[in-house]
Structure formats: structure tokens, C-alpha cells
Amino acid sequence: MGDERIRAAVASDVAAVKAVTDAAYHRYIERIGVVPVPMEADHAANVAAGKVFVTGKPVIGLVVLEEHDDHLFLDSIAVHPDAHGTGVGRRLLHFVDAHARALGLPEVRLYTNALMHENQKIYPKYGYEVVERRVVGPYDRIHYRKRLD
């Protein structure tokens, strides 16, 4: 798998960030009936803003994070399908917790599409609890939070 460090993405990573995001989310297009929001993100702007953290050489996984006053928002997590089952996602989720703690934030929040059933099994295993279900336009989302102690 190569480099297992998680580091801030740089401009030269933008194409890989897009490729991994597209590979990770493409399978959901047919299921949810719309293109998942992470696939339409402005990856270059997110990287330039310091929101994207990547792992692997070449990049095989990433998270997009937004710092708020009272929480860290996990906007997107993507692992290339070729790396599923290798612990990349677990490492990224642990990184998110550590990053929130380093910023002095008490919790991490995220949401997932209600039709992305796999995610609803994963997040509770990592300490996330369902906060609410909310429909926004064509997106039926389940919102989660994880309180950090």
C-alpha cells in the first residue's frame, strides 16, 4: 500500500482527489438517482482551503473536513474501491477524531445518504450516533455526530 501517512493535500493532488472521490462514489449514482454531492465538489478550492487530507502514494483515500466553532464536519470520506478492506477508512476516521481533538473541538458531525446502507453500518461502529434524518432537495440524509471525550 505504500505510504500510510495522512497529510494535507496539495495542488498536485487535485486530480487524484477527484479520481478517488469519483471511484468511491460512482456506484451510488444509480442507487440514489442523483450524482452524490462529493463528486460535484470543487476539489481544487477544497485543497487550496486546506480542507482535504490524503493518504497513499498514489492517493487511495481522503477526507474533506470543515472546521466550525463547535464541531468538525466530515464533509466527505472516500477510499478507492481497490483499497476497500485494507484499513484505509478506519485510519482516516481515527485521523478525523485526532484532528478534531487537536483543534479543541468536542465533536465530529457528518451525514450520509439514507440509501447508502453500508455507511449506516460503519459509522455506529466508530462511535457515531444518529441525530436526525432530513431531506434536502433530492437528498435524503441521515445526520450523525460523535462526541469526543
Rosetta silent file (secondary structure, phi, psi, omega in degrees, C-alpha in Angstrom):
SEQUENCE: MGDERIRAAVASDVAAVKAVTDAAYHRYIERIGVVPVPMEADHAANVAAGKVFVTGKPVIGLVVLEEHDDHLFLDSIAVHPDAHGTGVGRRLLHFVDAHARALGLPEVRLYTNALMHENQKIYPKYGYEVVERRVVGPYDRIHYRKRLD
SCORE:     score description
SCORE:     0.000 S_00000001
   1 L     0.000  -17.105  176.296    0.000    0.000    0.000 S_00000001
   2 L    82.219 -135.621 -173.853    2.973    2.306    0.272 S_00000001
   3 L   -72.636  119.738 -179.571    2.793    5.492    2.282 S_00000001
   4 L   -99.999    1.032  177.062    0.287    5.247    5.152 S_00000001
   5 L   -62.681  153.786  171.809    0.759    8.794    6.428 S_00000001
   6 E  -113.886  125.522 -174.018   -2.202   11.125    6.293 S_00000001
   7 E  -137.091  160.947  175.092   -1.196   14.582    5.117 S_00000001
   8 E   -64.741  134.733  177.583   -2.748   17.799    3.911 S_00000001
   9 L   -69.664  150.871  176.550   -3.423   17.614    0.178 S_00000001
  10 L  -121.522  170.498 -175.048   -1.508   19.948   -2.128 S_00000001
  11 H   -52.242  -37.564 -178.871   -2.340   21.304   -5.586 S_00000001
  12 H   -69.918   -8.805  177.969   -0.636   18.377   -7.316 S_00000001
  13 H   -90.980   -8.723 -171.693   -3.075   16.026   -5.531 S_00000001
  14 H   -56.692  -45.806 -179.527   -6.246   17.575   -7.009 S_00000001
  15 H   -61.671  -39.992  178.946   -6.542   15.128   -9.932 S_00000001
  16 H   -68.995  -38.145  177.656   -6.071   12.172   -7.565 S_00000001
  17 H   -60.313  -45.022  178.125   -8.601   13.609   -5.101 S_00000001
  18 H   -64.477  -45.327 -177.270  -11.155   13.827   -7.910 S_00000001
  19 H   -62.471  -44.636 -179.820  -10.306   10.347   -9.219 S_00000001
  20 H   -68.388  -42.205  178.110  -10.580    8.665   -5.804 S_00000001
  21 H   -59.824  -48.828  179.886  -13.775   10.554   -4.946 S_00000001
  22 H   -60.953  -43.827 -179.658  -15.362    9.602   -8.277 S_00000001
  23 H   -63.464  -39.084 -177.668  -14.282    5.959   -7.931 S_00000001
  24 H   -72.440  -36.122 -172.897  -15.630    5.758   -4.374 S_00000001
  25 H  -100.272  -14.165 -174.289  -19.000    7.403   -5.018 S_00000001
  26 L   -55.398  -39.091 -176.062  -19.800    6.365   -8.607 S_00000001
  27 L   -63.416  -15.844 -177.896  -21.561    3.166   -7.545 S_00000001
  28 H   -88.422  -13.699 -175.264  -24.180    5.215   -5.679 S_00000001
  29 H   -55.587  -52.650 -178.327  -25.415    7.234   -8.669 S_00000001
  30 H   -64.346  -41.023 -176.414  -27.890    4.607   -9.850 S_00000001
  31 H   -64.692  -44.735 -176.209  -28.986    3.699   -6.328 S_00000001
  32 H   -94.301  -11.281  174.339  -29.770    7.234   -5.128 S_00000001
  33 L    82.836    3.479  177.078  -30.826    8.604   -8.502 S_00000001
  34 L  -145.810  163.975  176.157  -28.549   11.644   -8.429 S_00000001
  35 L   -74.198  126.376  178.015  -24.826   12.337   -8.515 S_00000001
  36 L   -58.620  140.680 -176.232  -23.512   12.290   -4.920 S_00000001
  37 H   -51.536  -43.248 -178.545  -22.512   15.759   -3.738 S_00000001
  38 H   -57.926  -27.625  179.551  -18.821   14.866   -3.157 S_00000001
  39 H   -70.865  -21.604 -178.009  -18.449   14.083   -6.868 S_00000001
  40 H  -101.445    4.640 -178.523  -19.510   17.626   -7.736 S_00000001
  41 L   -65.248  155.898  173.429  -17.273   19.370   -5.196 S_00000001
  42 L   -86.725   87.659 -174.038  -14.725   21.960   -6.239 S_00000001
  43 H   -61.175  -39.485  179.709  -11.750   19.791   -5.317 S_00000001
  44 H   -62.168  -43.526  179.214   -9.168   22.425   -6.241 S_00000001
  45 H   -65.592  -41.417  179.525  -10.839   25.002   -3.986 S_00000001
  46 H   -63.591  -42.149  178.135  -11.138   22.496   -1.128 S_00000001
  47 H   -64.309  -45.751 -179.197   -7.454   21.560   -1.426 S_00000001
  48 H   -61.339  -32.171 -179.396   -6.437   25.227   -1.606 S_00000001
  49 L   -82.016   -2.022  179.007   -8.521   25.937    1.518 S_00000001
  50 L    77.626   21.168 -177.527   -6.707   23.195    3.458 S_00000001
  51 L   -90.202  -12.734 -171.885   -9.832   21.059    3.862 S_00000001
  52 E  -108.913  133.019  177.240   -8.535   17.881    2.187 S_00000001
  53 E  -125.688  134.741 -172.640   -6.276   15.266    3.770 S_00000001
  54 E  -124.442  161.917  173.882   -4.993   12.313    1.765 S_00000001
  55 E  -140.663  148.221  176.868   -3.200    9.018    2.293 S_00000001
  56 L    99.442  150.472  172.648   -1.247    6.742   -0.020 S_00000001
  57 L  -133.219   99.342    2.065    1.226    7.059   -2.856 S_00000001
  58 L   -70.423  167.629 -178.918   -0.613    7.121   -5.137 S_00000001
  59 L   -60.616  128.284  178.187   -3.550    8.581   -3.201 S_00000001
  60 L  -122.108   -9.537 -179.863   -6.003    5.830   -2.207 S_00000001
  61 E  -156.991  157.655 -178.131   -8.057    7.605    0.434 S_00000001
  62 E  -161.849  159.355  169.893   -9.047   11.059    1.609 S_00000001
  63 E  -131.067  149.709  173.984  -11.227   13.104    3.890 S_00000001
  64 E  -117.998  121.001 -173.600  -12.677   16.577    3.378 S_00000001
  65 E  -121.369  145.025  175.355  -13.092   18.444    6.667 S_00000001
  66 E  -126.593  123.866  179.315  -14.697   21.741    7.640 S_00000001
  67 E   -85.134  129.134  175.248  -13.847   23.374   10.934 S_00000001
  68 L  -121.317  170.456 -177.734  -16.753   25.040   12.773 S_00000001
  69 L   -60.507  -38.137 -173.112  -16.846   26.776   16.159 S_00000001
  70 L  -116.793    3.951  178.903  -18.362   23.796   17.982 S_00000001
  71 L  -165.757  166.073  171.117  -17.537   20.778   15.785 S_00000001
  72 E  -106.142  126.263 -179.903  -15.530   19.337   12.925 S_00000001
  73 E   -97.002  121.687  175.278  -17.697   18.459    9.927 S_00000001
  74 E   -87.081   94.873 -174.838  -16.635   15.391    7.963 S_00000001
  75 E   -71.993  -36.962 -178.935  -17.864   16.526    4.571 S_00000001
  76 E  -158.576  143.035  169.519  -16.578   13.514    2.658 S_00000001
  77 E  -131.348  132.437 -177.141  -14.578   10.361    3.155 S_00000001
  78 E  -140.220  131.551  174.696  -13.502    8.386    0.109 S_00000001
  79 E  -125.400  130.063  179.150  -11.465    5.207   -0.270 S_00000001
  80 L   -58.470  136.271 -178.774  -10.641    3.869   -3.707 S_00000001
  81 H   -52.968  -31.452  178.556  -12.544    0.582   -4.257 S_00000001
  82 H   -65.277  -17.856 -178.226   -9.230   -1.218   -4.874 S_00000001
  83 H  -106.351    5.028  178.259   -8.284   -0.408   -1.266 S_00000001
  84 L   -59.778  140.612  176.876  -11.545   -1.464    0.418 S_00000001
  85 L    82.374    6.822 -177.669  -10.994   -3.785    3.342 S_00000001
  86 L  -104.512    2.783  178.924   -7.383   -2.713    3.911 S_00000001
  87 L    92.447    1.361 -179.105   -7.963   -0.408    6.897 S_00000001
  88 H   -63.443  -46.843  179.789   -7.672    2.875    4.999 S_00000001
  89 H   -60.780  -43.009  178.422  -11.150    4.033    6.019 S_00000001
  90 H   -60.083  -46.066  179.134  -10.515    3.131    9.654 S_00000001
  91 H   -61.428  -40.602  179.227   -7.247    5.089    9.651 S_00000001
  92 H   -65.151  -42.248  179.061   -8.976    8.083    8.084 S_00000001
  93 H   -65.031  -38.718  176.016  -11.781    8.031   10.681 S_00000001
  94 H   -65.107  -37.729  176.855   -9.227    7.860   13.512 S_00000001
  95 H   -61.179  -43.030 -179.503   -7.389   10.780   11.896 S_00000001
  96 H   -58.805  -45.944  178.211  -10.617   12.823   11.865 S_00000001
  97 H   -59.465  -48.267 -178.449  -11.062   12.258   15.612 S_00000001
  98 H   -62.498  -39.571 -180.000   -7.435   13.194   16.328 S_00000001
  99 H   -64.985  -44.193  178.454   -7.687   16.290   14.122 S_00000001
 100 H   -60.554  -44.576  179.125  -10.859   17.459   15.911 S_00000001
 101 H   -61.721  -42.214 -179.740   -9.173   16.948   19.287 S_00000001
 102 H   -62.206  -30.165  178.366   -6.084   18.857   18.122 S_00000001
 103 L   -85.177   -4.033 -179.300   -8.372   21.743   17.171 S_00000001
 104 L    75.835   23.070 -178.344  -10.042   21.588   20.593 S_00000001
 105 L   -94.437  139.319 -173.050  -13.412   20.656   19.104 S_00000001
 106 L   -83.040  -12.520 -179.427  -15.772   18.484   21.178 S_00000001
 107 E  -156.673  161.822  175.306  -17.435   16.534   18.393 S_00000001
 108 E  -114.367  138.425  176.717  -17.399   15.381   14.795 S_00000001
 109 E  -123.994  152.598  175.906  -20.522   15.584   12.626 S_00000001
 110 E  -159.956  169.880  168.882  -21.321   14.052    9.270 S_00000001
 111 E  -141.588  159.063  176.672  -24.232   12.883    7.179 S_00000001
 112 E  -138.473  154.363  177.582  -24.777   10.122    4.680 S_00000001
 113 E   -66.060  139.264 -177.979  -27.477    9.422    2.147 S_00000001
 114 L   -61.028  -22.473  179.808  -30.197    7.184    3.557 S_00000001
 115 L   -90.383   -1.318  174.998  -29.710    4.820    0.595 S_00000001
 116 L   -90.932   71.739 -172.443  -26.007    4.362    1.324 S_00000001
 117 H   -56.315  -35.720 -178.099  -26.799    1.433    3.615 S_00000001
 118 H   -57.202  -41.855 -177.703  -23.156    0.402    4.006 S_00000001
 119 H   -65.841  -33.588 -179.136  -22.319    3.663    5.760 S_00000001
 120 H   -68.456  -18.190  175.112  -25.141    3.234    8.253 S_00000001
 121 H   -88.735  -30.734 -175.749  -23.444    0.042    9.439 S_00000001
 122 H   -77.155  -52.341 -170.067  -19.960    1.582    9.581 S_00000001
 123 H   -59.067  -42.496  177.562  -20.422    4.859   11.440 S_00000001
 124 H   -61.088  -29.402  177.862  -22.020    3.442   14.633 S_00000001
 125 H   -64.663  -22.173 -179.256  -19.043    1.052   14.943 S_00000001
 126 L  -104.742   17.958  173.843  -16.839    4.144   15.277 S_00000001
 127 L    90.814    8.379  179.116  -18.947    5.811   17.946 S_00000001
 128 L   -85.085  142.314  177.005  -21.285    7.895   15.798 S_00000001
 129 E  -119.938  146.968  178.270  -24.911    8.266   16.821 S_00000001
 130 E   -71.017  131.818  178.330  -27.856    9.252   14.640 S_00000001
 131 E  -101.234  -46.744 -179.628  -29.040   12.783   15.336 S_00000001
 132 E  -166.960  166.706  172.560  -31.768   13.176   12.714 S_00000001
 133 E  -117.664  131.122 -175.279  -32.934   12.337    9.234 S_00000001
 134 E  -141.335  136.226  176.266  -33.509   15.297    6.938 S_00000001
 135 E   -98.840  127.321  177.613  -34.465   15.632    3.275 S_00000001
 136 E  -127.542  106.928 -176.276  -32.741   18.452    1.381 S_00000001
 137 L    58.050 -129.025 -178.324  -33.841   18.627   -2.251 S_00000001
 138 L   -83.044    3.360 -173.846  -33.203   15.217   -3.821 S_00000001
 139 E  -105.417  119.331  175.434  -31.014   14.112   -0.886 S_00000001
 140 E   -98.609  107.565 -169.746  -32.440   12.041    1.991 S_00000001
 141 E  -116.162  141.836  172.273  -29.739   12.321    4.632 S_00000001
 142 E  -105.613  122.259 -177.444  -29.054   10.723    7.974 S_00000001
 143 E   -95.939  136.866 -178.579  -27.067   13.045   10.229 S_00000001
 144 E  -125.213  159.395  169.691  -24.593   11.666   12.755 S_00000001
 145 E  -145.389  154.669  175.543  -22.402   13.015   15.498 S_00000001
 146 E  -131.655  117.961  176.942  -19.605   11.656   17.621 S_00000001
 147 E   -82.396  133.238  179.971  -18.824   13.291   20.922 S_00000001
 148 L  -100.769  131.864 -178.736  -15.145   13.270   21.751 S_00000001
 149 L   -98.412    0.000    0.000  -14.132   12.833   25.377 S_00000001
